Amino acid sequence: MNKEEKIRQDEVRKVYLGKAPDLGGIALPVSRGGLLKAFWSLSTLFLGWLFWGSRGNINGETFLVTSVLVVLCLIPSWLWCSGRVSGLPIFPSFSLTFLPTYVIPLWKGTRSLASYTSLEINTAGWTLAAFLGVGLLFWHQLCAKNRTTPSQIMMIEQVRSEWILMGCILLQVVFEIGIFFFKEFGEGVFPIIRGLTSSAGRLGLFIFSYQMGKGSLSTGYKGLFIVCLSAILIRQTSSLLLSTAIPTVGIVFSAYILGRGKIPWIPLLATVFTLAVLQLGKVEMREQYFSGEKQMSLLNATGFFSEWVGYGFKNMGVWESKDAKREDIESVQERGSLVQVMLKIQQKTPSQLPYLEGETYRYIPEMLIPRIFNKEKIWVHAGNMILSVYYGFLEQEKIFQTSIAFDPIIEAYANFGYAGVFFIATIMGAIIGITTNLTTRVPMLSFRFLAGVQLMATLLASFNTAGVLVTSLWQSLISLVLLSFVLMKKMPNPLFAKPESVRRLSDGEDGLADHGSGGVRSENDGRSVTKSSIPALAEQGQLRHERPHRYIYKGNKVK
């Protein structure tokens, strides 16, 4: 490469980084260069914080495996910010959840890790690295392929989308609150309706959060949206299962940040702090409310959350003296960690307990059938219950009073060992990669993009076994399909440039713009260029796109 070619490539790259990336047919209010600067700044701050609070007794191999995990968690975000991968950032968001659940506890060292050897800890770390590496490989290979833009797309009509989506959110609020009054219908139709409306409401939350961040919502819609969002979060957290509220919080903030182009630090930190306090106090609350000693209702909601926050602050040590014993108080970091769960399962399997060989997976088909058709339907959390009892985390009589967090990686190892981890990484990487491709070059209100939103929201609840993830995603897709029949119709894709069979009269045969084969005529020198060279030439102005006056489309002249 000579000096002139290098200068030319640098200029093209500079122009490219100055362009705003596209998501759902809308240019984000930040350039790719700005995204990369934000990525490197946040990554540097995170690494600085990680090194600043590192434990002194960390050995070389643990340092190595943790460093590899950090890189594997951040690479997907770098690929997306740099534009090497387009579409909805599903895998980048999913990989970032491994930082608080695995990376930080491994690096900092929690008290629960003291009973395990360095070899066991490092083995768990390399298992996680293998999962992320395989998943990243399949996701990137599928996303890196250049897909053609669909000419027709199923999407919600823009004219009535706002009131339709707000209607979905209101329906979710009605059924979330209605569970307090219609518990007698808990075994029949009510859970089905509630699941479908919750999935439809999730779509509305995403779109309205994006529009709110962009500043395009009217005052009336904004106020109604905030009231509905607050009601939904209060209802979801009142179940004492924070895993139901975390996906809602994640999808709302993700959409808002995409729309606004910057992170709302004060609301984000306030939300994280609130969830941390609730996380610290949930054990005591579950002991009282899951056992039936106390009952939660709308009338005592204020007292319920006041009591919960009180337990959280108490366990945080705010109301304890400096000399008080703290052995039984866990930190947010340790309670949100899954490392100790993986270590215990890897330690016992298969040396003490045989592999489950798919025991937690065989109930998944039954979970997809509504309870109204099967009165003896097994619980959706059956996988968590089986793992909790089998490995001694909980006794049989306590599985309905509390729950232990697992994720698909731990479940896969408990069933099939390292082969299971490799297989689940392949499946998840491929599914996320295919779905990411479906969200490229399509409008935000299209069926394909909204399906990606549903998958992203489901994966943000990472403390779940495959049964919960599959069931939740199944309900989401059913609601989206039903929504498409009522509210969507097949329309021309506004992001589709020019069909393959359309050509300009003045160009003749040589002027055919074939998007499928990549044959495009340059206005600069008349040479035909390949598809791979189109972006570079377009940035330099060598490809001029003009609206033609007349086309030949399937033999007919069209103005």
N, C-alpha and C positions, 0 to 999 in steps of 0.2 A: 504494500500500500504506500503510494507516494504522499508527499506533503499536501498536494492539492486535494486528493481524495479524502484525506483525513480532515482537512478544514471543512470540506463539503459535508461530510458526515456529522461533524460537530455542529454545524449550522442547522442541519436537518433535525438533529436531536434537540437542539435548543428551542427550535420552533415547536417541536412535538411536546416538550415538557411545559411549554407555555400554554398549551391547549387545555381546556377543561374536559375531563373525562365524562363519558356519557353513561347514564344508568337509567334504564327504563324509558329511554327516549328523551331524557331531560339532561342537559349539561349541568354538572355539579358546579356550585359557586366557588370552586377552588381548582387551580391548575394541577396537573400531574406533578409539576415541580414542587408546588405547595404541599401536596400529599406526601411526597417523598421527604421533604424537610420535616413535616410533622412526624412521620414515621421514625426518622433517625433521631429526632429530638426526644420523643417519648421512649424509644428503645435505649438511648443513652441514659436518660433519667432512671429507667427501671434497672439497668445494669449497675449504675452507680449505687442505687439503693440496695441492690442485692449484695454487692461487694462490701458496702459499708456495714451492713448488719450480718455478715457471714460469721459462722462459728469458727473458732480457731482450730478445732480438731478434725476438720474435714480432710480426708485423705486424697491422694492424687487421682485414683480411679473414680471416686465419687465426684470430684471436681470435674473430671473429664465428661462423665455421663450426664451430669447436670448441665454442663456447657452445651453439649450436643442437643439436649432437650430444649434449651433456650433457643438455639438456632433453628431447630425444626418447628418450634412454635411461632417464630417470627418470620420465617421465610415466606409462608403463604401471604401474609400481609404485605411484605415487600413486593412480591410478584403482582399483587393486585394494585398496589399504589403506583408501581412503575408502568402499569398498562400491559404487562406481559400476559395477564389473564384478565378477561373482561367479564361482565355479568355481575350478578349479585354476589357479594363476598361471603358465601356460605362457609366454605372451608376455612378461610382466615378467621372468621368469628369463632368457629368450632375449635380450632387449634389454640386460640388464645385462652380458652377455658382451662387448658392444662396448666397454665402458669400458677393460678392460686391453688388448684387441687393437687398438683404433683410437684412442680418445679420448686416453688418456694418452700414447702415443707422439707423436701430433700436437701435443699441448699442450707436452709436455716437450722434444720435439725430439731424435731419436736421430742417431747418426753416419751411419746409412744414408740419412737424408733430406738430407744436405748436398749431394748431387750433383743434387738436383732443384730446380727453380725454385719460387717462391712460387705461381705460377699453377698448376703441376702439382699441388702439394700441396693447394691450395684446391679444385681440381677434384675430386680424390679425396675430399675432405671433403664436398663438396656431393653427390657421388654416393652416399655412405653416408647422408647426411641424407635424400636422396630415397627410398632404400630403406626406412629406418626410418619415415619419414613416411607413405608409401603403405601399408606393412604395418600400421602403427598404425591408420590410418584404416579399413581393411577389418576388422581384428580388433575394433576398438571398435564399429563399426556392427553387426557380427554378434552381439557379446556384449551390446550394449545392449538388444536386443529381449527383451521379456518372454516367456519360454517357459513352456508349461504343464508341470506336474509329471506324469511318467508314473505311471500307477496300478500297472503291472506292470513288473518289472525282472529281468533276468538277474543273479544274484549268487551268491557262495559262501555256503553255509550257515554261520552264525556259530558253531554248535556245534563244528564240526570244522575251522574255518579255520586255527587256529594250527598244528596239526600238519601240515596240508596245505602251508601256505606254508613251514614249516620244511623239509618234505620237498623242496620246489622248490629251496631254498637249498642243501641237502645235495647234491642232484643236480648243481647247478652246480659246487660244490666238487669233486665226483668227476670231472667231465668236464674242468674247468679243469686239475686236477693230472694227470688221465689222459693229457693230450696228450704228456706227457714219455715215456710208456710205449707209446703206441699211434700213433706217428707213421707207421707203415706203413699206417694206415687213413686217412691225411690226404686221399686223393683220392676217398674213397667216402662211406660212411654216417656216419662219425664226425663230420665237420664239421656235418652236418645236425643230428644229435642234440645236439651241443655248442651250436649256435646256438639251438635250441629250448629247451634246459634253461637256457641263460644268460638268455634272455628271461623264462622263468618265474621263475628265481631273482631277477631284478630286481624283480619284483612283490613277492616275499617280503621283499626288502631294504627296500623302501619301507614296507610295512605294519609290519614289526618295528621299523624306525627310528622310526616315528611312535609306536608303543606304548611303545618304550623311552624316548622323550622325555616321554611322558605319565606314565611310571612304572607302567604296568599289566602289564609283563612279569614273570613269575616269575624267581627267581634262576637256575634251571636253564636256562630258555629264553634268558635274557640272556647267560649265559656261553657257551652254544653258539652264539648269534648272533655274539658278538664274535670267537670263534675262526674261524667260517666267513667272516666279513667280512674278517678279516686274511688268511686263505688266498687269498681271491679277489683282493684288492688286490695281494698279493705276486705271484701268477701273472700278473695283467694288466700290472703294471709291468715284469715280467721280459721282456716282449716288446719292450722299449725303445720302445714306442709309447705315450706317456703319454695320448694321446687315447682309449685304451680304458679307462683307469682314471679319467679325469676325470668321465665321466658317472656312474660308480658313486659317487664321492665326492660329487658334486653332489646326486644323488638322496637319498643317506643323510643329508647335513646338512640338506637342505631339509625332509625328512620329520621329522627330529628337532626342528628349530626350530619347525615347525608344531605338533608335539605338546607341546613344553615351553613354548612361548610366549616364549622369549628365546634369545639367541644364546650358545652355549657358546664363549666367546672363546678360552680356552686350547687346547682340542682343535682348533678351527678354525685358529688362527694356527700351531699346530704342524704341522698338515697342509699349510697353504699354504707354510710354510717348507721342509718336506720336499720338496714338489713343485718348489719353486724350485731347490733344490740339485740334484735329479735332472735338471731341465730344463737346467741349466748343464753337466752332465757327460755328456749323452746323445750328443753328437756323437762324442766319443772312444770311447765304448762301442760305438756302431754301427759305427765303422770297424773294430773288432776282431771283433765278434761277427757282424755281417752279412756280412763277407767270409769267414767260416769259419775265421779264425785262432784263435778260441777258441769253445768251446761252453758253453752254459748248461745245467745240470741241477740236480735237487734236491739232489744231494750237495755241489755247490759254491755253493749259493745264498747262504750267508753271505759267502764271498769275493767273489761277484759283486756284491752290493750294497755291500760295503765298498769295492771298487774304484770303483764308480759314485759313491758319496758322496765319495770322495777326489778324483776328477776335478771334481766339483761345487764342493767347497771350494777347490780349486786355481784354478779359473776365477773364483771369487768374489774371489780375492785374499787369502784368509786366510793362506795359506802363502807369500806373496810379500813381498819387501821394498818399502819405499816408493819406492825408485828403480827398481824393475823396470818394464820396458816393458809397457804394458797395451793396446797397439793392437789385438792380436788376441783380446782377451777381451771377450765381449759380456755385457751385463747381462741379468737376468731380463726386464726390461721390453722390451729389444730383441728377444730371442729369442722372446718371446711375442707380438710385434707382427706384424700382417699388412699394415700400411700400406706398407712397402717393396715387398711383393709386388704390391699393387694399383697402386702408382705405376709400377713397371716395366712391367706389362701395359698400363696406360693410355698410357704413353709410347710403346710400340712398336706399339700397335693403334689405328687401322689405318694409321698413317703408314709403318711399316716391315713389319709383318706383317698379312695380311688376317684378318678374323674367322674363327673356326673353324666358324661356321655349324652348330652342333649336333653337332660331331664327338664331344665328350665325353658327349653325351646318348644317342647312338644305340645304345650298348652296354647301357643300363640294362635293357631287357626281357630280354636274355640273362643278365644277372646274377641275375635272379629265379629262374632254373631251377637246381635243385640239380646239383652237379657229377657226381653219380652217373648222371644222365641225359644229361649232356653233358661228355664227357672233355676237349673242347677249350674249355671255358668260359673266358671272359676273366676276368682278375683284377678283383676288386671295386674296387681302387684304380687302375683303368685311367685314369680321368679325371685323377687327380693325376699319373700318369706322362706322359700326353700333354701336359699343361700344362707340366710340368717340362722336358721335352725341347724342346718347341716354342718356349718363351721363353728357353731357354738357362740355366735354373737348374741342370740336371744333364745330364751326358753320358749317352748311351744305355746304356753298360755299367754305370753306377752307379745306375740307377733301382731295382735290387733290393737295394741296399746301404743306401740312405738314402731319405728322403722329404721333400718340401716341403709345408708346410701351405697349403691353399687353403680357401676357403669358398664357399658358393653364390653370393655376390655377385660375387666375382672370376671365378668360372667363367661366370656369366651374361654379364658384360661381355666376356670373351674370346670368347664365342660369337656374341653378337648386339649388343654395345654397350649403350647406354643403354636401348634397347627391351627387351633381355634383363633388365636390372636391374629395370625397372618390372614386367615380367611375373612374375619370380620373387618380387618383393615382394607382388604381388597374390595369387599362388598360396599363398605361405606365410602371409600374413595371413589369407586366407580359411580355409585348413585349420586353423590354430590357433584362429581364432574359432569355427568349427563344433565343433571338439573341445572347446573351453572350455565351450560351451553344453551339450554332452553330459555334462559333469561337474558341472553344477549340479542341485541338488535330487535327487541320487541318492546311495546309500550308498557308503562307501569301498570295500567289497568287491564292488561291482557291475562288470559288464563295461564299462560306459561310463566309469566313473571310472578303472579300471585301464588302459583304452586311452589315456586322457589321460596317465597316468603314463608309459607306454611312449613316447609322443610327446615328452614333456618330457625324459626321459632321453636320447633320441636327439638332440634339438636342443642339449643341453648340450655335445655333442661338435661344436662349431661349426667346427673345423678340418678339415672334410671336404667333398668335392664331392657333387653330387646323387646320384651312383651309390652312394656309401657310405651316405648318409642314407636313401635309398629302400630299399636292400637291408637295412639294419639294422632299419628300421621294418617292412618286410615280414616278416622273421623274427619280430619281436616280436608282430605281429598274428597270425601263424599259430600261435605258441605259445599266445597268449591264447585263440584260437578252440578249439584242441585242449583247453585247460584248461577252457573253458566246457562242452564236451561231457561231460567226465568229472566235474567238480567243481561245476558251477553248475546251477541250475534256475530256472525262471521263478517268481518269488515276488511277493507284494504289496509295493509300495514303502512302507517304513515312514515315508517323508517325505511321502507323499501324504495330504492332509488329508481331503477329502470328495469322492467322485465326483460328476460332474455330475448323474447320474440318481438321486441319493439326496437325500431331503428329509425334514424333520421333520413328523410328523403334526400337531403343534400349530400349525405355521406356515401350513399350507394352501399354495395356489399362490404367494402372495406371499412365503412364507418360503423359497423355493427358493434355495439357495446355488449359483449358477452360476459356477463358476470359469472357465469358458470365456469368458463374456460380461462378467463383472465385476459382476453384479447381487447385492449383499449388503445385507441389512437391518441397519440400525443399531438397537441396543437403546436408544439414547439418545433419539432423536426420531422413529423410524419412517420416516425418509427413506431411499430407495434411493441408494446412493453408487456411484460408478464405481470401476473397479479401481485407477486411479491414486491415489485418495484413501484406499485401504484402509490402507497403511502408517502414514500420519499419524494416522488415527483409532484404529488399533490401539494405537499408542504412548500415546495419551491415555486408553485404556480405554473408548472409545466403542463398540468392537466386542467383544462378549463371546462367547467360544467355550466352549460347554458340551458335554459328551458327552451326546447324546440317548439316550433309553431305547429308542425304536423308530424304525425307518426303513421307508420304502417303497422297495424296490430292484427295479426291473423288474417291478412289480406284485405283489411278494411282501413280506409283513411280515417284518422281520428284527429280532431282539433284539440 
